[in-house]
Structures are given as C-alpha cells and as structure tokens.
Amino acid sequence: MSLNKIKPKFYVYGCDQLLNDLQELISSAGEYENSGKSPDDWLFGFGLKSSNKPNNVQLSWGAAINVATRHTIQKLVRIRRESTKDHPF
C-alpha cells in the first residue's frame, strides 16, 4: 500500500463510554477465547450469527470483534437517525 492511499485517522477524545464499551467487548472476546470457545460461540452470545459464511469456514477472533463492532455501530446509527427525525428545527 502506498503512503498516498493511507487516510488520516480521527479519534473521539473524551468519549469514556465508547472506550469502556470497546474494552468490555475485547475483554469478553478474550474470556471466551481463554475458555476454549469459538468466535462463532461468542457472536452467538451477542445474538449475532455470521450467516454470510459457509459452515466450514472459521472466523478469526479479530474478524468476530469486527462483526460485533459493526453491528453495534449500525444499531447506534439507527438510534441516532430515529431520534433526529422528530427534531423540531
């Protein structure tokens, strides 16, 4: 990858809840991994199922954390959109 294709990263400072949620998510994945469970078991515990993959393909822990993070972000975006629909201005 060439350097001109790297996009700048922006971080949200002061968002303690976001950082706490991410730490909890990663810690939860670590606990599942240490107990010998699979990434699919961990996602199932979140109420998620990786239905887009064949049964013989195993997700890595990093991929499973990305799936859970994307799901959480999509849920938060939906909540934000719904709450701004009724804005009087």
DSSP file (Angstrom, degrees, kcal/mol; ACC not computed):
  #  RESIDUE AA STRUCTURE BP1 BP2  ACC     N-H-->O    O-->H-N    N-H-->O    O-->H-N    TCO  KAPPA ALPHA  PHI   PSI    X-CA   Y-CA   Z-CA
    1    1 A M              0   0    0      0, 0.0     2,-0.1     0, 0.0     5,-0.0   0.000 360.0 360.0 360.0 129.6    0.0    0.0    0.0
    2    2 A S    >   -     0   0    0      1,-0.1     3,-1.5     2,-0.0     4,-0.4  -0.450 360.0-117.7 -80.8 156.8    1.4    3.3   -1.0
    3    3 A L  G >  S+     0   0    0      1,-0.3     3,-1.1     2,-0.2    -1,-0.1   0.787 109.9  64.5 -65.8 -27.9    1.6    6.2    1.5
    4    4 A N  G 3  S+     0   0    0      1,-0.2    -1,-0.3     3,-0.0    -2,-0.0   0.628  98.7  56.1 -73.7  -9.0   -0.7    8.4   -0.5
    5    5 A K  G <  S+     0   0    0     -3,-1.5     2,-0.5     2,-0.1    -1,-0.2   0.531  80.8 104.1 -95.9  -7.7   -3.6    5.9   -0.1
    6    6 A I    <   -     0   0    0     -3,-1.1    -3,-0.0    -4,-0.4     0, 0.0  -0.626  65.1-145.1 -77.4 125.8   -3.4    6.0    3.7
    7    7 A K        -     0   0    0     -2,-0.5    -2,-0.1     1,-0.1    -1,-0.0  -0.639  21.6-102.6 -91.1 147.4   -6.3    8.0    5.1
    8    8 A P        -     0   0    0      0, 0.0     2,-0.4     0, 0.0    -1,-0.1  -0.358  34.4-133.2 -65.7 148.3   -6.0   10.2    8.2
    9    9 A K        -     0   0    0     -2,-0.0     2,-0.4     2,-0.0     0, 0.0  -0.855  14.6-159.1-105.8 139.5   -7.5    8.7   11.3
   10   10 A F        -     0   0    0     -2,-0.4     2,-0.4     2,-0.0     0, 0.0  -0.961   6.3-160.0-118.8 134.8   -9.7   10.8   13.6
   11   11 A Y        -     0   0    0     -2,-0.4     2,-0.7     0, 0.0    -2,-0.0  -0.879  18.8-126.0-116.5 146.7  -10.2    9.8   17.2
   12   12 A V    >   -     0   0    0     -2,-0.4     3,-0.6     3,-0.1     2,-0.4  -0.819  28.3-158.2 -91.5 114.3  -13.0   10.9   19.6
   13   13 A Y  T 3  S+     0   0    0     -2,-0.7     3,-0.1     1,-0.2     0, 0.0  -0.736  71.2  23.5 -93.7 141.5  -11.5   12.4   22.7
   14   14 A G  T 3  S+     0   0    0     -2,-0.4     2,-1.2     1,-0.1    -1,-0.2   0.534  80.3 125.5  87.1   6.4  -13.5   12.5   25.9
   15   15 A C    <>  +     0   0    0     -3,-0.6     4,-1.8     1,-0.2     5,-0.2  -0.641  25.4 165.2 -99.5  77.7  -15.9    9.7   25.0
   16   16 A D  H  > S+     0   0    0     -2,-1.2     4,-2.7     1,-0.2    -1,-0.2   0.854  71.4  56.8 -62.4 -37.2  -15.3    7.5   28.0
   17   17 A Q  H  > S+     0   0    0      2,-0.2     4,-2.6     1,-0.2    -1,-0.2   0.910 105.9  50.3 -64.6 -41.2  -18.4    5.4   27.3
   18   18 A L  H  > S+     0   0    0      2,-0.2     4,-2.3     1,-0.2    -1,-0.2   0.933 112.8  46.6 -60.8 -46.6  -17.2    4.4   23.9
   19   19 A L  H  X S+     0   0    0     -4,-1.8     4,-2.4     1,-0.2    -2,-0.2   0.906 112.6  49.8 -63.8 -41.5  -13.8    3.4   25.2
   20   20 A N  H  X S+     0   0    0     -4,-2.7     4,-2.4     2,-0.2    -1,-0.2   0.911 110.8  49.7 -62.9 -42.2  -15.4    1.4   28.1
   21   21 A D  H  X S+     0   0    0     -4,-2.6     4,-2.3     2,-0.2    -2,-0.2   0.902 111.7  48.3 -64.2 -41.5  -17.7   -0.4   25.7
   22   22 A L  H  X S+     0   0    0     -4,-2.3     4,-2.4     2,-0.2     5,-0.2   0.909 111.8  49.4 -66.1 -41.4  -14.8   -1.3   23.4
   23   23 A Q  H  X S+     0   0    0     -4,-2.4     4,-2.5     2,-0.2    -2,-0.2   0.901 111.8  49.1 -63.1 -40.4  -12.7   -2.6   26.3
   24   24 A E  H  X S+     0   0    0     -4,-2.4     4,-2.5     2,-0.2    -2,-0.2   0.903 110.8  50.5 -64.8 -41.9  -15.6   -4.6   27.5
   25   25 A L  H  X S+     0   0    0     -4,-2.3     4,-1.9     2,-0.2    -2,-0.2   0.931 113.9  43.6 -61.1 -47.7  -16.2   -6.1   24.1
   26   26 A I  H  X S+     0   0    0     -4,-2.4     4,-2.2     2,-0.2    -2,-0.2   0.888 113.7  50.9 -68.7 -39.8  -12.5   -7.1   23.7
   27   27 A S  H  X S+     0   0    0     -4,-2.5     4,-2.4    -5,-0.2    -1,-0.2   0.902 108.7  52.1 -63.5 -40.4  -12.3   -8.4   27.2
   28   28 A S  H  X S+     0   0    0     -4,-2.5     4,-2.1     1,-0.2    -2,-0.2   0.910 109.3  49.2 -61.5 -42.8  -15.4  -10.5   26.6
   29   29 A A  H  X S+     0   0    0     -4,-1.9     4,-2.5     1,-0.2    -1,-0.2   0.905 110.4  51.6 -63.1 -41.1  -13.8  -12.0   23.5
   30   30 A G  H  X S+     0   0    0     -4,-2.2     4,-2.7     2,-0.2    -2,-0.2   0.890 108.4  50.8 -62.8 -40.7  -10.6  -12.8   25.4
   31   31 A E  H  X S+     0   0    0     -4,-2.4     4,-1.4     2,-0.2    -1,-0.2   0.913 111.6  47.6 -63.9 -42.9  -12.6  -14.6   28.1
   32   32 A Y  H  <>S+     0   0    0     -4,-2.1     5,-2.2     2,-0.2     4,-0.2   0.921 112.8  49.1 -62.9 -43.7  -14.4  -16.7   25.5
   33   33 A E  H ><5S+     0   0    0     -4,-2.5     3,-1.5     1,-0.2    -2,-0.2   0.922 110.6  49.9 -63.1 -43.9  -11.1  -17.5   23.8
   34   34 A N  H 3<5S+     0   0    0     -4,-2.7    -1,-0.2     1,-0.3    -2,-0.2   0.770 106.4  56.4 -66.7 -25.4   -9.4  -18.5   27.0
   35   35 A S  T 3<5S-     0   0    0     -4,-1.4    -1,-0.3    -5,-0.2    -2,-0.2   0.416 120.3-108.5 -87.3   3.2  -12.3  -20.7   27.9
   36   36 A G  T < 5S+     0   0    0     -3,-1.5    -3,-0.2     1,-0.3     2,-0.1   0.577  72.4 138.7  86.6   8.9  -11.9  -22.6   24.6
   37   37 A K      < -     0   0    0     -5,-2.2    -1,-0.3    -6,-0.2    -2,-0.1  -0.464  50.9-113.7 -85.7 162.2  -15.0  -21.4   22.9
   38   38 A S     >  -     0   0    0     -2,-0.1     4,-1.9     1,-0.1     3,-0.1  -0.477  22.1-111.8 -91.6 162.3  -15.0  -20.3   19.3
   39   39 A P  H  > S+     0   0    0      0, 0.0     4,-2.5     0, 0.0     5,-0.2   0.855 120.1  57.4 -58.8 -34.2  -15.6  -16.9   17.8
   40   40 A D  H  > S+     0   0    0      2,-0.2     4,-2.4     1,-0.2     5,-0.1   0.899 104.6  50.8 -64.2 -39.1  -18.9  -18.1   16.5
   41   41 A D  H  > S+     0   0    0      2,-0.2     4,-1.8     1,-0.2    -1,-0.2   0.906 110.1  50.6 -61.9 -41.3  -20.0  -19.0   20.0
   42   42 A W  H  X S+     0   0    0     -4,-1.9     4,-0.9     2,-0.2    -2,-0.2   0.924 110.9  47.2 -63.4 -45.3  -19.0  -15.5   21.2
   43   43 A L  H ><>S+     0   0    0     -4,-2.5     5,-2.8     1,-0.2     3,-0.8   0.898 108.9  55.0 -63.4 -39.5  -21.0  -13.9   18.4
   44   44 A F  H ><5S+     0   0    0     -4,-2.4     3,-1.5     1,-0.3    -1,-0.2   0.867 101.5  58.7 -61.3 -35.6  -24.0  -16.1   19.2
   45   45 A G  H 3<5S+     0   0    0     -4,-1.8    -1,-0.3     1,-0.3    -2,-0.2   0.776 105.0  50.5 -63.1 -26.6  -23.8  -14.9   22.8
   46   46 A F  T <<5S-     0   0    0     -4,-0.9    -1,-0.3    -3,-0.8    -2,-0.2   0.437 124.9-105.8 -86.3  -1.6  -24.3  -11.4   21.4
   47   47 A G  T < 5S+     0   0    0     -3,-1.5     2,-0.3     1,-0.3    -3,-0.2   0.687  83.3 124.3  82.6  18.5  -27.3  -12.6   19.5
   48   48 A L      < -     0   0    0     -5,-2.8     2,-0.4    -6,-0.2    -1,-0.3  -0.848  40.1-170.2-112.3 147.9  -25.3  -12.4   16.2
   49   49 A K        -     0   0    0     -2,-0.3     2,-1.8    -3,-0.1     3,-0.1  -0.997  25.4-133.1-135.8 132.8  -24.8  -15.2   13.7
   50   50 A S    >   +     0   0    0     -2,-0.4     3,-0.9     1,-0.2     9,-0.0  -0.608  39.0 163.0 -84.1  83.6  -22.4  -14.9   10.8
   51   51 A S  T 3   +     0   0    0     -2,-1.8    -1,-0.2     1,-0.2     4,-0.1   0.582  59.6  72.7 -81.9 -10.5  -24.8  -16.2    8.2
   52   52 A N  T 3  S+     0   0    0     -3,-0.1    -1,-0.2     2,-0.1    -2,-0.1   0.464  87.9  74.5 -84.3   0.6  -22.8  -15.0    5.2
   53   53 A K  S <  S-     0   0    0     -3,-0.9     6,-0.0     4,-0.1     2,-0.0  -0.838  87.6-105.0-115.2 150.7  -20.0  -17.6    5.6
   54   54 A P    >   -     0   0    0      0, 0.0     3,-1.6     0, 0.0    -2,-0.1  -0.333  33.7-114.6 -65.9 155.2  -20.0  -21.3    4.8
   55   55 A N  T 3  S+     0   0    0      1,-0.3    -2,-0.0    -4,-0.1    -4,-0.0   0.775 113.6  58.2 -63.9 -26.7  -20.2  -23.6    7.8
   56   56 A N  T 3  S+     0   0    0      2,-0.1     2,-0.5     0, 0.0    -1,-0.3   0.466  88.5  89.8 -85.4   0.5  -16.7  -25.0    7.2
   57   57 A V    <   -     0   0    0     -3,-1.6     2,-0.5     0, 0.0    -4,-0.1  -0.854  65.6-152.8 -99.9 128.4  -15.1  -21.5    7.5
   58   58 A Q        -     0   0    0     -2,-0.5     2,-0.1   -19,-0.0    -2,-0.1  -0.870  12.8-131.8-102.8 129.0  -14.0  -20.4   11.0
   59   59 A L        -     0   0    0     -2,-0.5   -19,-0.2     1,-0.1     2,-0.1  -0.461  19.5-124.2 -72.2 146.7  -13.9  -16.7   11.8
   60   60 A S     >  -     0   0    0     -2,-0.1     4,-2.1     1,-0.1     5,-0.1  -0.454  26.3-110.3 -79.4 165.4  -10.8  -15.4   13.5
   61   61 A W  H  > S+     0   0    0      1,-0.2     4,-2.4     2,-0.2     5,-0.2   0.883 119.8  53.7 -65.5 -37.1  -11.2  -13.5   16.8
   62   62 A G  H  > S+     0   0    0      1,-0.2     4,-2.0     2,-0.2    -1,-0.2   0.912 109.4  47.7 -62.6 -42.3  -10.3  -10.2   15.0
   63   63 A A  H  > S+     0   0    0      2,-0.2     4,-2.2     1,-0.2    -1,-0.2   0.891 111.1  51.2 -66.1 -38.8  -13.0  -10.8   12.4
   64   64 A A  H  X S+     0   0    0     -4,-2.1     4,-2.4     2,-0.2    -2,-0.2   0.904 109.1  50.2 -65.8 -40.6  -15.6  -11.7   15.1
   65   65 A I  H  X S+     0   0    0     -4,-2.4     4,-2.5     1,-0.2    -1,-0.2   0.893 110.1  51.6 -63.7 -38.8  -14.7   -8.5   17.0
   66   66 A N  H  X S+     0   0    0     -4,-2.0     4,-2.8     2,-0.2    -2,-0.2   0.901 108.6  50.7 -63.7 -40.7  -15.2   -6.5   13.8
   67   67 A V  H  X S+     0   0    0     -4,-2.2     4,-2.3     2,-0.2    -2,-0.2   0.941 113.0  45.3 -61.6 -47.1  -18.6   -8.1   13.2
   68   68 A A  H  X S+     0   0    0     -4,-2.4     4,-2.2     2,-0.2    -2,-0.2   0.894 113.9  49.5 -65.0 -39.6  -19.7   -7.2   16.7
   69   69 A T  H  X S+     0   0    0     -4,-2.5     4,-2.5     2,-0.2    -2,-0.2   0.930 111.3  48.4 -65.5 -45.4  -18.3   -3.7   16.5
   70   70 A R  H  X S+     0   0    0     -4,-2.8     4,-2.6     1,-0.2    -2,-0.2   0.905 111.1  51.2 -61.3 -40.9  -20.0   -3.1   13.1
   71   71 A H  H  X S+     0   0    0     -4,-2.3     4,-2.1    -5,-0.2    -1,-0.2   0.923 111.3  47.6 -61.9 -44.4  -23.3   -4.4   14.4
   72   72 A T  H  X S+     0   0    0     -4,-2.2     4,-2.3     2,-0.2    -2,-0.2   0.909 111.9  49.7 -63.8 -42.5  -23.1   -2.1   17.5
   73   73 A I  H  X S+     0   0    0     -4,-2.5     4,-2.5     1,-0.2    -2,-0.2   0.919 110.0  50.5 -63.4 -43.9  -22.3    0.9   15.3
   74   74 A Q  H  X S+     0   0    0     -4,-2.6     4,-2.1     1,-0.2    -1,-0.2   0.887 110.2  50.7 -61.5 -38.6  -25.2    0.2   12.9
   75   75 A K  H  X S+     0   0    0     -4,-2.1     4,-2.1     2,-0.2    -1,-0.2   0.915 111.1  47.8 -64.8 -42.9  -27.5    0.0   15.9
   76   76 A L  H  X S+     0   0    0     -4,-2.3     4,-2.4     2,-0.2    -2,-0.2   0.874 110.0  52.5 -66.4 -36.8  -26.3    3.3   17.3
   77   77 A V  H  X S+     0   0    0     -4,-2.5     4,-2.7     2,-0.2    -1,-0.2   0.912 108.9  50.4 -64.7 -41.9  -26.6    5.0   13.9
   78   78 A R  H  X S+     0   0    0     -4,-2.1     4,-2.5     2,-0.2    -2,-0.2   0.921 110.7  49.2 -61.3 -43.3  -30.2    3.8   13.6
   79   79 A I  H  X S+     0   0    0     -4,-2.1     4,-2.1     1,-0.2    -2,-0.2   0.919 111.9  48.8 -61.8 -43.4  -31.0    5.1   17.1
   80   80 A R  H  X S+     0   0    0     -4,-2.4     4,-1.6     2,-0.2    -2,-0.2   0.920 111.4  49.1 -64.0 -43.9  -29.4    8.5   16.2
   81   81 A R  H  X S+     0   0    0     -4,-2.7     4,-0.9     1,-0.2    -1,-0.2   0.917 112.1  48.5 -61.8 -43.1  -31.4    8.7   13.0
   82   82 A E  H  X S+     0   0    0     -4,-2.5     4,-0.6     1,-0.2     3,-0.4   0.880 110.8  50.4 -66.0 -36.5  -34.6    7.9   14.7
   83   83 A S  H  < S+     0   0    0     -4,-2.1     3,-0.3     1,-0.2    -1,-0.2   0.781 110.3  49.4 -75.3 -24.2  -34.0   10.5   17.4
   84   84 A T  H >< S+     0   0    0     -4,-1.6     3,-1.2     1,-0.2    -1,-0.2   0.596  92.6  77.2 -89.5 -10.0  -33.3   13.3   15.0
   85   85 A K  H 3< S+     0   0    0     -4,-0.9    -1,-0.2    -3,-0.4    -2,-0.2   0.852  96.6  46.5 -64.3 -33.6  -36.4   12.6   12.9
   86   86 A D  T 3< S+     0   0    0     -4,-0.6    -1,-0.2    -3,-0.3    -2,-0.1   0.262  78.7 132.2 -94.2  12.4  -38.6   14.4   15.4
   87   87 A H    <   -     0   0    0     -3,-1.2    -3,-0.1     1,-0.1    -4,-0.0  -0.484  54.9-141.6 -68.1 129.3  -36.3   17.4   15.9
   88   88 A P              0   0    0      0, 0.0    -1,-0.1     0, 0.0    -4,-0.0   0.596 360.0 360.0 -71.9  -9.6  -38.5   20.5   15.6
   89   89 A F              0   0    0      0, 0.0    -2,-0.1     0, 0.0    -3,-0.0   0.452 360.0 360.0-104.9 360.0  -36.0   22.6   13.7
